[in-house]
Amino acid sequence: MTIMKPAQFSGKLKTVLRSDLPLLAVLFGFILMSVATGQFSNYDSQLEYTAALGVNEWGLPYHEFGHFINQPPLGFYTGALFLRFFGSSYSVAVTVPTLFGAGCIFLLYEIGRVLYGRQTGLFAAALFASTPWHIVLSRSFLIDAQCLFFSLLYLLVGIYATKKNSAKLLLLSGMFFGVAFLTKAFAVFMLVPLAIFYLYAGQRNLWRTFMGALFFVPALVFTYLWYEIISTRGFFAAFTHDDFHFFITGAAPSPFFVVNYLLGALGIFVLAAGAVSLLISFARRKSLGKLFASDMICLVTVAAVLGVNMFLVLGKNLNCPYNNPIKYDYQFLPLFCLLAASLLNKFYSLDLANLGGKRRKLVFLVTLFGLVLIVASMIQNVLVLNGYATQTGIRFDVEGEMGYSFEHAALNVAPHISWAVQWLGFAIVALTLLWANRKRLKTLGAALRQL
């Protein structure tokens, strides 16, 4: 056994703290903000909670004996395992999506680190962690946070597999995809960025084509075992859902229903920051190189997720996708946060010591403006969370009377304490970002004096 000398241990500790402490601080800030916001419940969360209890009682995710919940099963087994060990109350059950929500933040950081760099990964994770959309889904017993976690996991492992040209890692990514798909079918959306990266970053040959096909085998096996052997509902039951049986009645939806939803769920500041990030990407596409490619991966994923939602509503006239963008568009959120946060990487790539010329100054000011918008959006997020902490019910509006509602499962009787804890969580996240970028901030003042 090798004994580490004190100097070696000290150096190792400093390295770990320098690399991992900022992420841990962001995760801690997320836990504070989410727990202080409260627990949320609605018809869907109670139905899924009942199915998890059904696993412990009957061994299968029944919401009534003999009646399966019309969702893939894995999320309910995960919840049931937690309920068996820690108690069966709803407040205990909500801990499960909260932990998976924290895991999503970690995975987003890792994906950002691989695609853009450590600082951008941290910035994207901080933005995602403060988003009310993510926090509410992480504080309701819904399987969406679990699905997003496994989706981001198979995307991350798939990126590793492509960069290392590893068949074993690609098969492992396929296994995680099978787990994600057996949690919720929305997992298919993360195939978009993975497929683009796999085709863009790797060699094109027959072996890679074969491995790409082999990627889907675990998901097919898992799905067959559950739907055909265990539940005996038939393999194709995996591709049907009650959501596709309810149609819109009354007034036709607006073509801008997704925009209306995003303005309410995310706010104008972060949407504008995403637009600024894209503007800078196209303006500097030649100099950004691989960063531009990463932005395009995020953009195509965002467009694919939102496009499917719009097709189901405007093309198929389905009510549930119209009423529930909070679920149908959830898988777009981490990639959009990455796209917006990549402004930091674009800012770092500027030569702040040489801002001569109108074009360079304009690019610098627009990039800085985008970063200010992200900071403003994070402050706005906390103000929204302050409101959620005191409301008996909240609704993510789409348009008119359409929207997805929650009720507070346990309204805090001391709102001032909740507000203080929320702001404390945000302060930890904000100070972490300032500390992580302290060296670059020193050069910002000098750059501003050049203008």
Residue pairs with C-beta under 8 A, 6 or more apart in sequence:
4 12
19 118
22 122
22 432
22 433
22 435
22 436
23 106
23 109
23 122
23 125
25 428
25 429
25 431
25 432
26 105
26 109
26 122
26 125
26 126
26 129
26 428
26 429
26 432
27 102
27 105
27 106
27 129
28 425
28 428
29 126
29 129
29 130
29 425
29 426
29 427
29 428
29 429
29 432
30 101
30 102
30 105
30 129
30 130
30 135
30 425
30 429
31 98
31 102
31 425
32 421
32 422
32 424
32 425
32 428
33 129
33 130
33 135
33 382
33 385
33 421
33 422
33 425
33 426
34 98
34 101
34 135
34 138
34 139
35 98
35 139
35 421
36 385
36 389
36 412
36 417
36 418
36 419
36 421
36 422
36 425
37 132
37 135
37 136
37 139
37 385
37 388
37 389
37 418
37 422
38 139
38 388
38 389
38 408
38 409
38 410
38 411
38 412
38 418
39 90
39 91
39 94
39 139
39 140
39 408
39 409
39 410
40 136
40 139
40 140
40 394
40 406
40 407
40 408
40 409
41 90
41 140
41 141
41 406
41 407
41 408
41 409
42 140
42 404
42 405
42 406
42 407
44 142
45 140
45 141
45 142
45 406
46 141
47 63
47 69
48 69
48 71
48 75
48 76
48 79
48 141
48 142
48 143
49 79
49 90
49 93
49 141
50 63
50 69
51 61
51 62
51 63
51 69
51 71
51 76
52 61
52 76
52 79
52 80
52 83
52 93
52 141
53 80
53 83
53 88
54 60
54 61
54 62
54 63
54 65
54 69
54 76
55 61
55 76
55 77
55 79
55 80
56 80
56 83
56 84
56 88
58 65
60 68
60 73
60 231
61 68
61 69
61 71
61 73
61 76
61 77
62 68
62 69
63 69
68 231
68 233
69 76
70 241
70 242
71 143
71 184
71 241
72 181
72 182
72 183
72 184
72 185
72 226
72 238
73 182
73 226
73 231
74 146
74 179
74 182
74 183
75 143
75 146
75 147
75 183
75 184
76 143
78 96
78 146
79 93
79 96
79 141
82 92
82 93
82 95
82 96
83 92
83 93
86 92
86 95
90 141
90 409
91 409
91 410
93 141
94 139
94 140
94 141
94 409
96 141
96 146
97 137
97 138
97 139
97 140
97 141
97 142
97 143
97 144
97 145
97 146
98 138
98 139
98 145
100 138
100 145
100 146
100 148
100 149
101 134
101 135
101 137
101 138
101 139
101 145
101 149
102 138
103 149
104 128
104 134
104 145
104 148
104 149
104 152
104 334
105 125
105 128
105 129
106 125
107 149
107 152
107 153
107 156
108 121
108 124
108 125
108 128
108 152
108 334
108 337
108 338
109 121
109 122
109 124
109 125
110 121
110 156
111 121
111 152
111 155
111 156
111 159
111 334
111 338
112 120
112 121
112 122
112 123
112 124
112 125
112 338
112 341
113 120
113 121
114 121
114 156
114 159
114 160
114 163
115 159
115 294
115 297
115 338
116 124
116 291
116 294
116 338
116 341
116 342
116 345
117 345
117 348
119 344
119 345
119 348
119 436
119 437
120 338
120 341
120 342
120 344
120 345
122 432
122 433
122 436
123 341
123 344
123 374
123 433
124 334
124 337
124 338
124 340
124 341
124 342
125 337
126 378
126 429
126 432
126 433
127 270
127 337
127 340
127 341
127 374
127 377
127 378
128 134
128 333
128 334
128 337
129 429
130 378
130 381
130 382
130 426
130 429
131 266
131 333
131 337
131 381
132 265
132 381
132 384
132 385
132 388
133 265
133 266
133 326
133 330
133 333
133 396
134 145
134 333
135 385
136 326
136 388
136 394
136 396
136 406
137 144
137 145
137 326
137 330
138 145
140 406
142 327
143 183
143 184
144 184
144 186
144 327
144 330
146 183
146 184
147 180
147 183
147 184
147 186
147 187
147 331
148 330
148 331
148 334
150 176
150 177
150 179
150 180
150 183
150 187
151 180
151 186
151 187
151 189
151 190
151 331
152 190
152 334
153 176
153 180
154 173
154 174
154 176
154 177
154 179
154 180
154 187
154 190
154 194
155 173
155 190
155 193
155 194
157 169
157 172
157 173
157 176
158 169
158 170
158 173
158 194
158 197
158 198
158 215
159 194
159 197
160 166
160 169
160 173
161 167
161 168
161 169
161 170
161 172
161 173
162 170
162 197
162 198
162 201
162 202
163 201
165 202
165 203
167 211
170 211
170 212
170 214
170 215
171 211
171 214
171 215
171 218
173 194
173 215
174 214
174 215
174 216
174 217
174 218
174 219
175 218
177 187
177 190
177 191
177 215
177 216
177 218
177 219
178 218
178 219
178 220
178 221
178 222
178 223
179 222
180 187
180 190
181 187
181 188
181 219
181 222
181 223
181 238
182 219
182 222
182 223
182 226
185 238
185 239
185 241
186 327
186 328
186 330
186 331
187 331
189 301
189 304
189 305
189 308
189 331
189 332
190 301
190 331
192 300
192 301
192 304
192 305
193 297
193 298
193 300
193 301
193 335
196 296
196 297
196 300
196 301
197 297
198 208
198 212
200 293
200 297
202 208
223 235
223 238
224 235
226 238
227 233
227 234
227 235
227 236
227 237
227 238
228 234
228 235
231 237
242 320
243 318
243 320
243 321
244 316
244 318
244 320
246 318
246 319
246 320
247 317
247 318
247 319
248 313
248 317
248 318
248 319
248 322
249 319
251 400
253 313
253 314
253 322
253 399
253 402
254 260
254 399
255 310
255 314
256 399
257 310
257 313
257 322
257 325
257 398
257 399
257 402
258 306
258 309
258 310
258 325
258 329
260 397
260 398
260 399
261 325
261 326
261 329
261 396
261 397
261 398
261 399
262 271
262 325
262 329
263 271
264 396
264 397
265 325
265 326
265 396
266 377
267 377
267 380
267 381
267 384
269 373
269 374
269 376
269 377
269 380
270 340
270 373
270 374
270 377
272 370
272 373
273 340
273 343
273 370
273 371
273 373
273 374
273 377
274 336
274 339
274 340
276 343
276 366
276 367
276 369
276 370
276 373
277 295
277 339
277 340
277 342
277 343
277 346
277 370
278 295
278 299
278 339
279 366
280 343
280 346
280 363
280 366
280 367
280 370
281 288
281 291
281 292
281 295
281 296
281 342
281 346
283 363
284 292
284 346
284 349
284 363
285 292
287 349
288 295
288 346
288 349
291 342
291 345
291 346
291 349
294 338
294 342
295 339
295 342
297 335
298 335
298 336
298 338
298 339
298 342
299 339
301 332
301 335
302 332
302 335
302 336
302 339
305 328
305 329
305 331
305 332
306 329
306 332
308 328
309 321
309 325
309 328
309 329
312 318
312 321
312 328
313 321
313 322
321 328
322 398
322 402
323 398
323 402
323 403
323 404
324 404
325 396
325 398
325 404
326 396
326 404
327 404
340 370
340 374
341 374
343 367
343 370
343 371
343 374
344 371
344 437
346 367
347 367
347 368
347 371
347 440
348 440
350 360
350 363
350 364
350 367
351 360
352 364
352 443
352 444
352 446
352 447
353 443
353 446
353 447
354 360
355 361
355 364
355 447
355 450
355 451
361 451
364 447
365 451
378 426
378 429
378 430
379 426
381 426
382 422
382 423
382 426
385 422
386 418
386 419
386 422
388 394
389 412
389 415
389 418
389 419
389 422
390 411
390 412
390 415
390 418
391 408
392 407
392 408
392 411
393 405
393 406
393 407
393 408
394 405
394 406
394 408
395 403
395 404
395 405
395 406
396 403
396 404
396 405
397 403
398 404
412 418
434 441
